[in-house]
Amino acid sequence: MPIDLPIRKIIHVDMDAFYASVAQLDNPELKGKPIAVGGSSGRGVVSAASYEARKFGVKSAMSGRLAEKLCPDLIFVKTDFDRYKEISGRIRKIFFDYTDLVEPLSLDEAYLDVTENKIGLPSATLIAQKIRQRIYDEVGLRASAGISINKFIAKVASDINKPNGQKTVNPEDVLQFLEDLDIRKFYGVGKVTAEKMYQKGIFTGKDLKTKSLKYLDEHFGKSGRYYYQIVRGIQHSEVKPNRIRKSLAAERTFSENLSSEIFMLEKLEHIAEEVSKRLAKSNVSGKTITLKIKYSDFTLQTRSKTLPYFVSEKAMILETAKDLLYQEKLNNSVRLLGISLSNLNTESKIAKPKEEAVSVQLKFEF
Protein backbone atom coordinates (compact mmCIF):
# COMPACT_ATOMS: atom_id res chain seq x y z
CA MET A 1 0.00 0.00 0.00
CA PRO A 2 1.55 3.33 -1.02
CA ILE A 3 1.83 6.16 1.49
CA ASP A 4 3.21 9.67 1.18
CA LEU A 5 6.75 9.78 2.50
CA PRO A 6 10.14 11.00 1.34
CA ILE A 7 12.59 8.32 0.23
CA ARG A 8 15.15 8.67 3.02
CA LYS A 9 17.30 6.47 5.21
CA ILE A 10 17.48 8.05 8.65
CA ILE A 11 19.52 6.90 11.65
CA HIS A 12 18.89 8.17 15.17
CA VAL A 13 21.92 7.56 17.37
CA ASP A 14 21.35 7.84 21.12
CA MET A 15 24.15 7.36 23.63
CA ASP A 16 23.32 4.99 26.48
CA ALA A 17 23.08 6.79 29.86
CA PHE A 18 25.59 9.30 28.48
CA TYR A 19 26.48 11.42 31.53
CA ALA A 20 26.64 8.39 33.82
CA SER A 21 28.60 6.37 31.26
CA VAL A 22 31.18 9.15 30.93
CA ALA A 23 31.61 9.14 34.71
CA GLN A 24 32.13 5.37 34.65
CA LEU A 25 34.55 5.70 31.73
CA ASP A 26 36.66 8.22 33.62
CA ASN A 27 36.48 6.28 36.88
CA PRO A 28 36.52 2.49 36.21
CA GLU A 29 35.75 1.86 39.88
CA LEU A 30 32.22 3.10 39.19
CA LYS A 31 31.52 0.54 36.46
CA GLY A 32 28.66 -1.76 37.31
CA LYS A 33 27.58 0.42 40.22
CA PRO A 34 24.42 2.53 40.62
CA ILE A 35 25.40 6.15 40.12
CA ALA A 36 23.52 9.42 39.76
CA VAL A 37 24.96 12.45 38.02
CA GLY A 38 24.13 15.68 39.80
CA GLY A 39 21.82 15.72 42.75
CA SER A 40 22.98 14.82 46.23
CA SER A 41 21.50 13.44 49.38
CA GLY A 42 20.32 17.00 50.02
CA ARG A 43 18.42 19.35 47.70
CA GLY A 44 19.95 18.59 44.32
CA VAL A 45 18.17 17.15 41.32
CA VAL A 46 19.44 14.10 39.44
CA SER A 47 20.58 14.94 35.90
CA ALA A 48 21.13 11.36 34.80
CA ALA A 49 21.34 7.84 36.20
CA SER A 50 23.26 4.72 35.23
CA TYR A 51 21.30 1.66 34.18
CA GLU A 52 22.27 0.03 37.47
CA ALA A 53 20.52 2.89 39.29
CA ARG A 54 17.52 2.89 36.97
CA LYS A 55 16.68 -0.64 38.11
CA PHE A 56 15.79 0.91 41.48
CA GLY A 57 13.58 3.57 39.88
CA VAL A 58 16.16 6.37 39.92
CA LYS A 59 15.70 8.73 36.95
CA SER A 60 16.51 12.21 35.72
CA ALA A 61 14.70 15.21 37.25
CA MET A 62 14.22 13.26 40.48
CA SER A 63 15.30 14.83 43.77
CA GLY A 64 18.54 13.47 45.16
CA ARG A 65 16.82 12.73 48.43
CA LEU A 66 14.20 10.50 46.80
CA ALA A 67 16.82 8.83 44.61
CA GLU A 68 18.88 7.91 47.67
CA LYS A 69 15.77 6.58 49.37
CA LEU A 70 15.03 4.31 46.40
CA CYS A 71 18.64 3.18 46.11
CA PRO A 72 20.56 3.38 49.43
CA ASP A 73 23.84 2.38 47.72
CA LEU A 74 23.52 5.15 45.13
CA ILE A 75 26.77 6.99 44.36
CA PHE A 76 26.45 10.68 43.47
CA VAL A 77 28.95 12.21 41.04
CA LYS A 78 29.30 15.82 39.91
CA THR A 79 28.36 16.98 36.43
CA ASP A 80 31.22 17.82 34.09
CA PHE A 81 29.85 19.55 31.02
CA ASP A 82 33.26 20.39 29.61
CA ARG A 83 34.02 16.68 29.52
CA TYR A 84 30.61 15.85 28.02
CA LYS A 85 31.14 18.41 25.26
CA GLU A 86 34.59 17.01 24.52
CA ILE A 87 33.27 13.46 24.22
CA SER A 88 30.27 14.63 22.19
CA GLY A 89 32.61 16.41 19.75
CA ARG A 90 34.60 13.21 19.20
CA ILE A 91 31.42 11.24 18.54
CA ARG A 92 30.17 13.80 16.02
CA LYS A 93 33.43 13.59 14.10
CA ILE A 94 32.66 9.91 13.62
CA PHE A 95 29.20 10.80 12.28
CA PHE A 96 30.72 13.15 9.70
CA ASP A 97 32.85 10.33 8.31
CA TYR A 98 29.60 8.87 6.98
CA THR A 99 27.45 11.88 6.08
CA ASP A 100 27.37 15.66 6.27
CA LEU A 101 23.66 15.56 7.05
CA VAL A 102 23.96 15.39 10.83
CA GLU A 103 21.42 17.10 13.09
CA PRO A 104 22.44 17.08 16.77
CA LEU A 105 19.52 17.13 19.20
CA SER A 106 21.71 17.36 22.29
CA LEU A 107 25.16 16.30 23.43
CA ASP A 108 24.15 12.64 23.39
CA GLU A 109 21.87 12.15 20.39
CA ALA A 110 21.64 13.05 16.72
CA TYR A 111 19.88 12.29 13.46
CA LEU A 112 21.89 11.21 10.42
CA ASP A 113 20.57 11.08 6.86
CA VAL A 114 22.55 8.32 5.12
CA THR A 115 20.38 8.02 2.02
CA GLU A 116 23.52 9.09 0.17
CA ASN A 117 26.59 8.48 2.31
CA LYS A 118 30.34 8.96 2.07
CA ILE A 119 31.24 5.27 2.11
CA GLY A 120 28.78 4.24 -0.59
CA LEU A 121 27.11 1.61 1.56
CA PRO A 122 23.46 1.01 0.58
CA SER A 123 22.47 -0.45 3.97
CA ALA A 124 21.60 2.08 6.67
CA THR A 125 21.47 -0.83 9.13
CA LEU A 126 25.12 -1.72 8.47
CA ILE A 127 26.14 1.93 8.68
CA ALA A 128 24.52 2.21 12.10
CA GLN A 129 26.38 -0.91 13.23
CA LYS A 130 29.69 0.52 12.02
CA ILE A 131 29.06 3.86 13.76
CA ARG A 132 28.15 2.22 17.07
CA GLN A 133 31.23 -0.02 16.92
CA ARG A 134 33.52 2.91 16.17
CA ILE A 135 32.08 4.91 19.06
CA TYR A 136 32.88 2.01 21.37
CA ASP A 137 36.35 1.35 19.91
CA GLU A 138 37.45 5.00 19.74
CA VAL A 139 35.57 6.58 22.65
CA GLY A 140 34.78 3.67 24.94
CA LEU A 141 31.03 4.28 25.21
CA ARG A 142 27.99 2.32 24.07
CA ALA A 143 25.28 3.73 21.81
CA SER A 144 21.90 2.56 20.54
CA ALA A 145 20.34 3.37 17.18
CA GLY A 146 17.05 3.41 15.35
CA ILE A 147 16.87 3.19 11.56
CA SER A 148 13.88 3.95 9.37
CA ILE A 149 12.30 6.17 6.72
CA ASN A 150 11.89 9.34 8.81
CA LYS A 151 13.10 11.00 12.00
CA PHE A 152 10.06 10.15 14.09
CA ILE A 153 10.20 6.39 13.50
CA ALA A 154 14.00 6.31 13.81
CA LYS A 155 13.84 8.03 17.20
CA VAL A 156 11.14 5.72 18.51
CA ALA A 157 13.06 2.69 17.20
CA SER A 158 16.28 3.69 18.98
CA ASP A 159 14.59 3.00 22.32
CA ILE A 160 13.40 -0.50 21.41
CA ASN A 161 16.64 -2.42 22.03
CA LYS A 162 18.38 -0.14 24.53
CA PRO A 163 21.02 -0.33 25.85
CA ASN A 164 23.69 -1.17 23.27
CA GLY A 165 21.30 -2.27 20.53
CA GLN A 166 19.58 -1.09 17.41
CA LYS A 167 16.27 -1.53 15.64
CA THR A 168 15.54 -1.18 11.94
CA VAL A 169 11.97 -0.53 10.82
CA ASN A 170 11.92 -1.33 7.12
CA PRO A 171 9.51 0.61 4.87
CA GLU A 172 7.21 -2.37 4.43
CA ASP A 173 7.00 -2.79 8.22
CA VAL A 174 6.33 0.86 9.11
CA LEU A 175 2.54 0.76 9.31
CA GLN A 176 2.40 -2.44 11.37
CA PHE A 177 5.14 -1.15 13.68
CA LEU A 178 3.18 2.02 14.36
CA GLU A 179 -0.12 0.20 14.85
CA ASP A 180 1.42 -2.15 17.43
CA LEU A 181 3.17 0.66 19.30
CA ASP A 182 1.95 1.62 22.78
CA ILE A 183 0.74 5.21 22.62
CA ARG A 184 3.16 6.11 25.43
CA LYS A 185 6.04 5.24 23.09
CA PHE A 186 5.01 7.82 20.50
CA TYR A 187 7.54 10.64 20.55
CA GLY A 188 5.62 13.83 21.30
CA VAL A 189 2.94 12.15 23.42
CA GLY A 190 3.67 13.14 27.01
CA LYS A 191 2.31 11.71 30.22
CA VAL A 192 -0.69 14.05 30.37
CA THR A 193 -1.64 13.47 26.73
CA ALA A 194 -1.22 9.70 27.11
CA GLU A 195 -3.64 9.72 30.06
CA LYS A 196 -6.12 11.73 28.01
CA MET A 197 -5.82 9.25 25.14
CA TYR A 198 -6.33 6.34 27.53
CA GLN A 199 -9.56 7.93 28.71
CA LYS A 200 -10.73 8.03 25.11
CA GLY A 201 -9.85 4.40 24.45
CA ILE A 202 -6.62 5.11 22.58
CA PHE A 203 -3.98 2.68 23.84
CA THR A 204 -2.01 1.80 20.71
CA GLY A 205 -1.21 3.24 17.32
CA LYS A 206 -3.98 1.07 15.88
CA ASP A 207 -6.49 2.76 18.19
CA LEU A 208 -5.16 6.18 17.25
CA LYS A 209 -5.45 5.34 13.57
CA THR A 210 -9.21 4.78 13.89
CA LYS A 211 -9.73 8.42 14.86
CA SER A 212 -10.48 10.92 12.14
CA LEU A 213 -8.53 14.12 11.63
CA LYS A 214 -11.61 16.07 12.70
CA TYR A 215 -11.86 14.06 15.94
CA LEU A 216 -8.16 14.56 16.76
CA ASP A 217 -8.36 18.28 16.00
CA GLU A 218 -11.38 18.64 18.29
CA HIS A 219 -9.82 16.76 21.22
CA PHE A 220 -6.11 17.54 20.87
CA GLY A 221 -6.06 20.93 19.18
CA LYS A 222 -3.17 21.80 16.87
CA SER A 223 -1.40 18.54 17.80
CA GLY A 224 -4.26 16.58 16.25
CA ARG A 225 -2.88 16.76 12.72
CA TYR A 226 0.56 15.69 13.97
CA TYR A 227 -0.89 12.55 15.61
CA TYR A 228 -3.00 11.84 12.51
CA GLN A 229 0.05 11.91 10.25
CA ILE A 230 2.70 10.18 12.34
CA VAL A 231 0.54 7.11 12.99
CA ARG A 232 0.37 6.76 9.20
CA GLY A 233 4.14 7.06 8.84
CA ILE A 234 3.91 10.56 7.37
CA GLN A 235 6.61 13.01 8.43
CA HIS A 236 8.42 15.27 5.98
CA SER A 237 10.90 16.92 8.36
CA GLU A 238 14.40 16.78 6.89
CA VAL A 239 17.64 16.25 8.78
CA LYS A 240 18.90 19.81 9.19
CA PRO A 241 22.67 20.12 9.76
CA ASN A 242 22.28 23.79 10.69
CA ARG A 243 19.58 23.25 13.27
CA ILE A 244 18.49 26.62 14.59
CA ARG A 245 18.59 27.18 18.32
CA LYS A 246 15.15 28.30 19.54
CA SER A 247 16.09 29.35 23.09
CA LEU A 248 18.93 29.64 25.55
CA ALA A 249 18.63 29.35 29.33
CA ALA A 250 20.31 28.93 32.69
CA GLU A 251 18.85 28.00 36.06
CA ARG A 252 19.85 27.25 39.63
CA THR A 253 18.42 24.95 42.31
CA PHE A 254 19.07 26.27 45.81
CA SER A 255 20.29 24.32 48.84
CA GLU A 256 17.64 26.10 50.92
CA ASN A 257 14.28 27.53 49.90
CA LEU A 258 14.24 31.27 49.34
CA SER A 259 11.35 33.33 50.67
CA SER A 260 12.78 36.83 50.28
CA GLU A 261 12.94 38.65 46.94
CA ILE A 262 16.15 40.32 48.11
CA PHE A 263 17.96 36.98 48.19
CA MET A 264 16.36 36.00 44.89
CA LEU A 265 17.69 39.13 43.18
CA GLU A 266 21.22 38.14 44.13
CA LYS A 267 20.70 34.72 42.58
CA LEU A 268 19.10 36.21 39.47
CA GLU A 269 22.17 38.38 38.90
CA HIS A 270 24.39 35.29 38.67
CA ILE A 271 21.89 33.52 36.41
CA ALA A 272 21.58 36.56 34.12
CA GLU A 273 25.36 36.71 33.86
CA GLU A 274 25.50 33.05 32.85
CA VAL A 275 22.79 33.54 30.22
CA SER A 276 24.62 36.56 28.83
CA LYS A 277 27.85 34.57 28.55
CA ARG A 278 26.08 31.75 26.72
CA LEU A 279 24.46 34.22 24.34
CA ALA A 280 27.84 35.80 23.59
CA LYS A 281 29.42 32.39 23.02
CA SER A 282 26.66 31.45 20.57
CA ASN A 283 26.65 34.93 19.03
CA VAL A 284 22.89 35.30 19.40
CA SER A 285 20.41 37.59 21.13
CA GLY A 286 16.71 37.40 21.86
CA LYS A 287 13.54 39.40 22.40
CA THR A 288 11.52 37.21 24.78
CA ILE A 289 12.77 36.83 28.35
CA THR A 290 11.15 34.19 30.55
CA LEU A 291 11.53 33.83 34.30
CA LYS A 292 11.11 30.27 35.57
CA ILE A 293 10.08 29.78 39.20
CA LYS A 294 9.84 26.40 40.90
CA TYR A 295 8.28 26.58 44.34
CA SER A 296 9.08 24.46 47.38
CA ASP A 297 6.01 22.30 46.64
CA PHE A 298 7.49 21.65 43.15
CA THR A 299 4.80 23.61 41.32
CA LEU A 300 6.18 25.50 38.36
CA GLN A 301 5.42 29.01 37.13
CA THR A 302 6.76 31.00 34.19
CA ARG A 303 6.47 34.70 33.50
CA SER A 304 7.50 36.18 30.14
CA LYS A 305 8.00 39.54 28.52
CA THR A 306 8.77 40.26 24.87
CA LEU A 307 10.87 43.34 24.17
CA PRO A 308 10.68 45.40 20.95
CA TYR A 309 14.38 44.77 20.28
CA PHE A 310 17.00 42.00 20.63
CA VAL A 311 19.08 41.91 23.80
CA SER A 312 22.03 39.89 25.06
CA GLU A 313 23.57 42.13 27.73
CA LYS A 314 23.42 41.04 31.35
CA ALA A 315 22.04 44.38 32.57
CA MET A 316 18.97 44.31 30.33
CA ILE A 317 18.31 40.62 30.98
CA LEU A 318 18.56 41.15 34.74
CA GLU A 319 16.37 44.25 34.68
CA THR A 320 13.62 42.42 32.80
CA ALA A 321 13.91 39.38 35.09
CA LYS A 322 13.50 41.68 38.10
CA ASP A 323 10.35 43.17 36.61
CA LEU A 324 8.98 39.68 36.06
CA LEU A 325 9.84 38.67 39.63
CA TYR A 326 7.89 41.61 41.03
CA GLN A 327 5.09 41.19 38.49
CA GLU A 328 2.95 39.35 41.03
CA LYS A 329 3.20 37.97 44.52
CA LEU A 330 5.05 34.69 44.93
CA ASN A 331 2.89 31.69 45.80
CA ASN A 332 5.38 30.04 48.14
CA SER A 333 9.06 29.83 48.99
CA VAL A 334 11.28 29.16 45.98
CA ARG A 335 13.66 26.25 45.35
CA LEU A 336 14.69 27.08 41.74
CA LEU A 337 15.01 30.14 39.52
CA GLY A 338 15.81 30.22 35.84
CA ILE A 339 16.06 32.73 33.01
CA SER A 340 15.66 31.91 29.34
CA LEU A 341 15.76 33.92 26.12
CA SER A 342 13.70 32.88 23.11
CA ASN A 343 12.53 34.54 19.91
CA LEU A 344 16.21 34.58 18.99
CA ASN A 345 17.69 36.39 16.01
CA THR A 346 18.84 33.02 14.62
CA GLU A 347 15.29 32.07 13.68
CA SER A 348 15.16 34.48 10.75
CA LYS A 349 18.63 33.75 9.40
CA ILE A 350 17.83 30.52 7.61
CA ALA A 351 14.73 30.15 5.49
CA LYS A 352 12.76 27.00 6.05
CA PRO A 353 13.01 24.60 3.12
CA LYS A 354 9.85 23.72 1.32
CA GLU A 355 8.72 20.23 2.27
CA GLU A 356 7.35 18.02 -0.45
CA ALA A 357 5.68 14.66 -0.08
CA VAL A 358 6.65 11.90 -2.46
CA SER A 359 4.26 9.00 -2.99
CA VAL A 360 6.21 5.74 -3.12
CA GLN A 361 5.61 2.02 -2.74
CA LEU A 362 6.94 0.52 0.48
CA LYS A 363 9.92 -1.15 -1.19
CA PHE A 364 13.32 0.27 -0.30
CA GLU A 365 16.57 -1.44 0.71
CA PHE A 366 17.52 -0.82 4.34
Phi and psi in degrees as a GROMACS rama.xvg file:
@    title "Ramachandran Plot"
@    xaxis  label "Phi"
@    yaxis  label "Psi"
@TYPE xy
-76.0406  142.181  PRO-2
-133.105  160.554  ILE-3
-80.0812  115.544  ASP-4
-163.384  145.808  LEU-5
-69.7582  148.898  PRO-6
-84.0426  91.9486  ILE-7
-134.603  156.697  ARG-8
-119.365  107.668  LYS-9
-112.59  134.488  ILE-10
-114.815  132.473  ILE-11
-109.626  115.186  HIS-12
-101.35  128.215  VAL-13
-131.396  117.574  ASP-14
-66.8165  143.936  MET-15
-84.3218  116.573  ASP-16
44.8497  56.7411  ALA-17
-53.0626  -58.0112  PHE-18
-60.0306  -44.2029  TYR-19
-67.5811  -38.1249  ALA-20
-67.5226  -34.6753  SER-21
-64.7396  -41.9272  VAL-22
-61.4011  -40.599  ALA-23
-71.9598  -31.581  GLN-24
-65.2533  -42.9883  LEU-25
-77.8598  -22.5153  ASP-26
-132.698  88.5644  ASN-27
-54.3416  -23.0053  PRO-28
-65.819  -18.0481  GLU-29
-88.0162  -10.6685  LEU-30
-61.9846  134.234  LYS-31
80.6803  2.20953  GLY-32
-109.946  152.407  LYS-33
-74.6678  116.061  PRO-34
-128.317  152.041  ILE-35
-124.928  131.955  ALA-36
-92.232  129.616  VAL-37
79.0368  -168.509  GLY-38
64.5332  -172.81  GLY-39
-177.894  179.182  SER-40
-75.4023  -3.53435  SER-41
-99.8043  -115.577  GLY-42
-98.8298  -3.8566  ARG-43
-67.1481  167.4  GLY-44
-117.058  135.398  VAL-45
-68.8964  127.177  VAL-46
-86.9446  -35.3111  SER-47
-160.611  159.558  ALA-48
-136.984  145.167  ALA-49
-71.6252  162.729  SER-50
-63.2656  -30.7407  TYR-51
-63.2362  -35.4742  GLU-52
-78.8213  -32.2386  ALA-53
-63.8842  -27.0455  ARG-54
-61.6539  -23.3048  LYS-55
-94.0306  -0.151152  PHE-56
96.2078  4.69437  GLY-57
-74.2146  133.101  VAL-58
-149.359  168.068  LYS-59
-63.7239  152.187  SER-60
73.7164  4.08917  ALA-61
-87.7103  145.613  MET-62
-66.3295  144.473  SER-63
-59.1979  -34.4149  GLY-64
-64.3438  -44.716  ARG-65
-67.9274  -40.1853  LEU-66
-59.6034  -42.4906  ALA-67
-67.7196  -32.5759  GLU-68
-67.5606  -39.6977  LYS-69
-71.386  -34.5874  LEU-70
-133.991  89.7411  CYS-71
-58.257  -26.2768  PRO-72
-91.42  10.3525  ASP-73
-61.1739  136.085  LEU-74
-107.897  122.64  ILE-75
-91.266  134.363  PHE-76
-127.841  151.549  VAL-77
-77.3981  151.01  LYS-78
-71.7575  151.644  THR-79
-144.132  79.6329  ASP-80
-66.7  -28.932  PHE-81
-62.1491  -41.3818  ASP-82
-68.6875  -40.8141  ARG-83
-61.9762  -42.6397  TYR-84
-64.4232  -39.3458  LYS-85
-62.0255  -48.1946  GLU-86
-63.982  -42.9945  ILE-87
-59.7787  -40.3558  SER-88
-62.0112  -39.5229  GLY-89
-67.0814  -37.7999  ARG-90
-67.4016  -41.1157  ILE-91
-66.1787  -32.1408  ARG-92
-61.5605  -35.5333  LYS-93
-64.4594  -43.917  ILE-94
-54.9552  -44.987  PHE-95
-71.1631  -10.112  PHE-96
-73.4568  -14.7138  ASP-97
-111.122  -32.2008  TYR-98
-161.209  151.718  THR-99
-89.4268  -9.76809  ASP-100
-89.4722  79.2323  LEU-101
-120.484  124.241  VAL-102
-118.229  98.52  GLU-103
-68.2326  135.866  PRO-104
-97.259  -30.1101  LEU-105
-164.918  -171.238  SER-106
-64.9795  -24.7481  LEU-107
-116.998  10.3032  ASP-108
-152.989  153.896  GLU-109
-161.376  155.004  ALA-110
-98.4523  143.188  TYR-111
-128.975  130.395  LEU-112
-97.9118  110.582  ASP-113
-113.105  23.9095  VAL-114
-53.6694  -47.6381  THR-115
-118.588  120.473  GLU-116
-125.667  166.328  ASN-117
-74.6107  -17.2104  LYS-118
-103.69  1.49709  ILE-119
65.6111  27.6574  GLY-120
-93.6746  122.868  LEU-121
-73.9226  -18.2042  PRO-122
-95.3986  113.358  SER-123
-66.1744  -30.7992  ALA-124
-61.9717  -46.1451  THR-125
-67.614  -35.3963  LEU-126
-63.1242  -42.9161  ILE-127
-61.6368  -40.8185  ALA-128
-62.367  -43.5587  GLN-129
-63.2335  -42.4919  LYS-130
-63.5276  -46.4266  ILE-131
-63.3217  -38.8671  ARG-132
-67.7493  -40.381  GLN-133
-65.3681  -38.7018  ARG-134
-60.4127  -41.3818  ILE-135
-69.8598  -44.1823  TYR-136
-67.5141  -39.865  ASP-137
-96.1917  -24.6075  GLU-138
-114.303  -32.2904  VAL-139
93.6345  14.9378  GLY-140
-120.466  155.27  LEU-141
-96.286  147.426  ARG-142
-136.574  154.511  ALA-143
-115.487  161.671  SER-144
-147.146  150.611  ALA-145
-122.965  140.851  GLY-146
-131.888  127.103  ILE-147
-166.955  -161.078  SER-148
-86.7536  -16.2973  ILE-149
-149.654  173.406  ASN-150
-66.5348  -39.9116  LYS-151
-59.8318  -52.0217  PHE-152
-67.3378  -38.1372  ILE-153
-61.7016  -40.8367  ALA-154
-67.8717  -43.3572  LYS-155
-62.1397  -42.5986  VAL-156
-65.0048  -30.1242  ALA-157
-66.5438  -17.0853  SER-158
-89.0357  -14.3268  ASP-159
-63.7555  -46.0387  ILE-160
-113.101  27.9429  ASN-161
-69.8209  147.866  LYS-162
-88.3034  164.039  PRO-163
55.3936  49.1293  ASN-164
-149.131  178.465  GLY-165
-149.308  159.571  GLN-166
-138.98  125.744  LYS-167
-104.506  127.85  THR-168
-109.243  101.022  VAL-169
-67.8282  154.868  ASN-170
-52.1493  -40.9296  PRO-171
-72.4125  -12.5615  GLU-172
-102.85  -3.9153  ASP-173
-57.4272  -52.3528  VAL-174
-63.6991  -42.1038  LEU-175
-66.7254  -39.7801  GLN-176
-58.5776  -45.3436  PHE-177
-70.2241  -36.4233  LEU-178
-66.2013  -36.8693  GLU-179
-80.0658  -12.7556  ASP-180
-73.544  131.964  LEU-181
-61.1  137.334  ASP-182
-60.8241  -25.5958  ILE-183
-69.3267  -18.1451  ARG-184
-87.012  -9.2023  LYS-185
-71.8252  120.93  PHE-186
-63.3728  125.26  TYR-187
105.449  -9.88338  GLY-188
-102.156  103.562  VAL-189
-81.3984  -177.708  GLY-190
-61.184  -44.533  LYS-191
-65.595  -44.6434  VAL-192
-65.565  -38.7098  THR-193
-60.7774  -42.6259  ALA-194
-63.2727  -39.5344  GLU-195
-64.9747  -40.6215  LYS-196
-66.6466  -39.2592  MET-197
-57.2662  -43.4744  TYR-198
-62.9887  -23.7459  GLN-199
-101.118  13.0664  LYS-200
79.0261  19.0685  GLY-201
-103.241  104.381  ILE-202
-113.576  -25.2487  PHE-203
-133.977  172.07  THR-204
-59.4716  -35.4487  GLY-205
-61.2536  -41.0329  LYS-206
-64.8623  -42.5145  ASP-207
-61.9775  -37.8978  LEU-208
-66.5004  -21.601  LYS-209
-76.3479  -15.1053  THR-210
-86.4276  136.243  LYS-211
-74.7023  163.107  SER-212
-61.3293  -39.4001  LEU-213
-61.2643  -44.4793  LYS-214
-61.4569  -45.9123  TYR-215
-67.0838  -37.3213  LEU-216
-63.4762  -41.5594  ASP-217
-67.3954  -36.3636  GLU-218
-99.696  -19.5758  HIS-219
-129.432  13.5304  PHE-220
59.9764  -140.398  GLY-221
-67.0316  -15.4852  LYS-222
-79.8775  -12.7191  SER-223
-56.8803  -45.6216  GLY-224
-64.3571  -38.123  ARG-225
-59.2985  -48.8114  TYR-226
-63.9036  -39.1394  TYR-227
-60.8482  -40.4486  TYR-228
-79.4678  -45.4282  GLN-229
-65.4848  -32.5781  ILE-230
-70.4922  -14.0166  VAL-231
-102.124  9.4355  ARG-232
76.2461  17.2187  GLY-233
-100.401  114.045  ILE-234
-155.494  121.98  GLN-235
-102.97  4.0863  HIS-236
-64.1525  125.386  SER-237
-85.8224  158.652  GLU-238
-73.5908  118.132  VAL-239
-108.331  106.084  LYS-240
-59.986  -35.098  PRO-241
-100.698  60.6207  ASN-242
-62.1953  128.867  ARG-243
-85.5285  127.623  ILE-244
-67.8978  131.327  ARG-245
-96.8014  -22.0481  LYS-246
-159.509  165.476  SER-247
-145.001  134.657  LEU-248
-147.628  165.408  ALA-249
-149.21  147.776  ALA-250
-150.369  163.785  GLU-251
-138.595  134.378  ARG-252
-100.217  132.051  THR-253
-95.7241  148.169  PHE-254
-68.4617  -26.3018  SER-255
-134.028  145.488  GLU-256
-61.9886  142.528  ASN-257
-104.606  132.827  LEU-258
-119.115  -7.58449  SER-259
-110.125  130.982  SER-260
-62.316  -27.6611  GLU-261
-60.4922  -46.1535  ILE-262
-67.9749  -33.9643  PHE-263
-67.0239  -36.3519  MET-264
-62.9392  -36.7485  LEU-265
-63.7673  -41.7909  GLU-266
-68.2889  -40.3066  LYS-267
-62.2945  -32.8114  LEU-268
-62.1227  -43.1601  GLU-269
-67.3659  -38.8979  HIS-270
-67.4166  -42.7843  ILE-271
-62.3023  -36.8471  ALA-272
-65.0221  -41.6186  GLU-273
-65.5835  -42.0217  GLU-274
-62.0609  -43.7821  VAL-275
-61.1332  -40.5507  SER-276
-64.0756  -41.808  LYS-277
-67.6444  -36.4508  ARG-278
-64.1915  -43.4669  LEU-279
-63.8719  -41.0318  ALA-280
-64.1824  -36.1138  LYS-281
-89.8977  -5.37116  SER-282
56.9052  47.3506  ASN-283
-133.331  166.323  VAL-284
-145.656  167.71  SER-285
-143.727  166.575  GLY-286
-105.734  -30.4736  LYS-287
-102.163  120.205  THR-288
-108.67  129.004  ILE-289
-121.452  130.896  THR-290
-99.5439  125.195  LEU-291
-104.25  129.204  LYS-292
-127.448  120.716  ILE-293
-110.868  122.105  LYS-294
-83.7389  170.935  TYR-295
-63.6532  -22.0419  SER-296
-92.0037  11.2365  ASP-297
73.0653  6.30844  PHE-298
-72.5663  149.107  THR-299
-118.254  139.544  LEU-300
-136.698  141.233  GLN-301
-126.849  143.908  THR-302
-131.983  129.695  ARG-303
-126.951  154.097  SER-304
-144.854  131.116  LYS-305
-103.592  124.103  THR-306
-89.4623  160.205  LEU-307
-80.3069  0.93922  PRO-308
-146.342  163.087  TYR-309
-79.8807  140.127  PHE-310
-133.444  154.516  VAL-311
-148.188  -7.91008  SER-312
-78.1619  143.053  GLU-313
-55.399  -45.0704  LYS-314
-58.3349  -45.7639  ALA-315
-70.7972  -38.0311  MET-316
-63.5949  -45.9829  ILE-317
-64.7251  -41.8444  LEU-318
-62.2942  -42.5471  GLU-319
-68.206  -39.6678  THR-320
-63.2836  -36.8299  ALA-321
-62.9749  -45.7026  LYS-322
-58.6003  -40.8025  ASP-323
-68.4031  -35.5211  LEU-324
-63.6669  -42.0079  LEU-325
-87.2295  2.64264  TYR-326
-59.8535  -37.4932  GLN-327
-153.014  163.817  GLU-328
-66.0691  140.121  LYS-329
-69.8864  144.356  LEU-330
-79.7404  -23.9268  ASN-331
-166.049  -176.984  ASN-332
-70.3897  157.977  SER-333
-114.111  134.606  VAL-334
-107.451  -16.9776  ARG-335
-149.09  140.581  LEU-336
-129.214  144.248  LEU-337
-147.05  152.94  GLY-338
-128.393  133.615  ILE-339
-132.521  151.201  SER-340
-116.682  129.775  LEU-341
-130.059  -170.1  SER-342
54.317  49.5191  ASN-343
-75.6617  157.953  LEU-344
-73.413  -4.57123  ASN-345
-75.0282  -24.2595  THR-346
-68.7108  -19.207  GLU-347
-103.76  0.607999  SER-348
-80.001  -29.511  LYS-349
-122.044  121.091  ILE-350
-70.8068  142.847  ALA-351
-73.5455  131.326  LYS-352
-68.7756  148.286  PRO-353
-73.4237  129.979  LYS-354
-96.1846  130.522  GLU-355
-123.407  137.963  GLU-356
-89.1566  141.113  ALA-357
-121.218  123.261  VAL-358
-84.352  120.44  SER-359
-136.451  157.758  VAL-360
-77.3607  150.689  GLN-361
-78.4338  64.2246  LEU-362
-136.934  110.875  LYS-363
-163.986  126.014  PHE-364
-68.4689  126.052  GLU-365
